Amino acid sequence: MEAGWRSGSGPRLLLLHSGFHTWVEFRRLIDLLSEDFDVLATTQPGSVGGPPLDVRRPMLEQHADYVETVLDGAG
């Protein structure tokens, strides 16, 4: 995963932050959830450490495309 964290095993669970935060907001939650889940926590486009935003494209579209890429990469 380009910008984020993956931990644990079991059913896959994707954590998405709001605004311009990062996956780091979920550190404590990842520790708890990774006992039962394959946890993916991403840093969305436009946030520090995440992919850049293209100002010519809608932000929500870019976020959805990025989530699709992350999930495809996770199998």
C-alpha positions as a Markdown table, in Angstrom:
| # | Residue | x | y | z |
|---|---|---|---|---|
| 1 | Met | 0.0 | 0.0 | 0.0 |
| 2 | Glu | 1.4 | 3.3 | -1.1 |
| 3 | Ala | 0.3 | 5.5 | 1.9 |
| 4 | Gly | -1.1 | 3.6 | 4.9 |
| 5 | Trp | -0.9 | 0.6 | 7.0 |
| 6 | Arg | -1.9 | -3.1 | 6.9 |
| 7 | Ser | -2.1 | -5.4 | 9.8 |
| 8 | Gly | -3.8 | -8.6 | 11.1 |
| 9 | Ser | -5.6 | -11.4 | 9.4 |
| 10 | Gly | -9.2 | -12.5 | 8.9 |
| 11 | Pro | -12.0 | -10.6 | 7.1 |
| 12 | Arg | -10.8 | -7.5 | 5.4 |
| 13 | Leu | -11.7 | -4.1 | 7.0 |
| 14 | Leu | -10.9 | -0.8 | 5.3 |
| 15 | Leu | -10.5 | 2.3 | 7.5 |
| 16 | Leu | -11.1 | 5.7 | 5.8 |
| 17 | His | -10.3 | 8.9 | 7.5 |
| 18 | Ser | -12.2 | 12.2 | 7.1 |
| 19 | Gly | -11.0 | 15.6 | 6.0 |
| 20 | Phe | -7.2 | 16.0 | 5.6 |
| 21 | His | -6.2 | 13.6 | 8.3 |
| 22 | Thr | -4.1 | 10.4 | 7.7 |
| 23 | Trp | -4.1 | 6.7 | 8.5 |
| 24 | Val | -2.2 | 7.5 | 11.7 |
| 25 | Glu | -5.5 | 8.7 | 13.3 |
| 26 | Phe | -6.4 | 5.0 | 13.5 |
| 27 | Arg | -3.2 | 3.6 | 15.3 |
| 28 | Arg | -5.0 | 2.5 | 18.5 |
| 29 | Leu | -8.0 | 1.2 | 16.6 |
| 30 | Ile | -5.7 | -0.8 | 14.3 |
| 31 | Asp | -4.1 | -2.6 | 17.3 |
| 32 | Leu | -7.6 | -3.6 | 18.6 |
| 33 | Leu | -9.1 | -4.6 | 15.2 |
| 34 | Ser | -6.1 | -6.5 | 13.8 |
| 35 | Glu | -6.7 | -9.3 | 16.3 |
| 36 | Asp | -9.8 | -10.3 | 14.3 |
| 37 | Phe | -9.4 | -8.5 | 10.9 |
| 38 | Asp | -7.1 | -7.8 | 8.0 |
| 39 | Val | -7.0 | -4.1 | 8.6 |
| 40 | Leu | -6.2 | -1.6 | 5.8 |
| 41 | Ala | -5.8 | 2.0 | 6.8 |
| 42 | Thr | -5.1 | 4.4 | 4.0 |
| 43 | Thr | -4.1 | 8.1 | 3.7 |
| 44 | Gln | -6.4 | 9.5 | 1.1 |
| 45 | Pro | -5.3 | 11.8 | -1.8 |
| 46 | Gly | -4.6 | 15.3 | -0.8 |
| 47 | Ser | -3.6 | 14.5 | 2.8 |
| 48 | Val | 0.0 | 14.7 | 4.0 |
| 49 | Gly | 1.8 | 11.5 | 2.8 |
| 50 | Gly | -1.0 | 10.5 | 0.4 |
| 51 | Pro | -1.1 | 10.9 | -3.3 |
| 52 | Pro | -1.5 | 14.4 | -4.7 |
| 53 | Leu | -5.0 | 15.7 | -5.8 |
| 54 | Asp | -5.5 | 16.7 | -9.4 |
| 55 | Val | -7.4 | 20.0 | -9.2 |
| 56 | Arg | -9.0 | 19.2 | -12.6 |
| 57 | Arg | -10.9 | 16.2 | -11.2 |
| 58 | Pro | -13.6 | 16.0 | -8.5 |
| 59 | Met | -12.1 | 15.1 | -5.2 |
| 60 | Leu | -14.6 | 12.4 | -4.3 |
| 61 | Glu | -13.9 | 10.7 | -7.6 |
| 62 | Gln | -10.2 | 10.7 | -6.9 |
| 63 | His | -10.8 | 9.2 | -3.4 |
| 64 | Ala | -13.0 | 6.5 | -4.8 |
| 65 | Asp | -10.4 | 5.6 | -7.5 |
| 66 | Tyr | -7.7 | 5.5 | -4.8 |
| 67 | Val | -9.8 | 3.2 | -2.6 |
| 68 | Glu | -10.4 | 0.9 | -5.6 |
| 69 | Thr | -6.6 | 0.8 | -6.2 |
| 70 | Val | -5.9 | 0.0 | -2.6 |
| 71 | Leu | -8.4 | -2.8 | -2.5 |
| 72 | Asp | -7.2 | -4.3 | -5.8 |
| 73 | Gly | -3.7 | -4.2 | -4.5 |
| 74 | Ala | -4.8 | -6.1 | -1.3 |
| 75 | Gly | -6.3 | -8.8 | -3.4 |
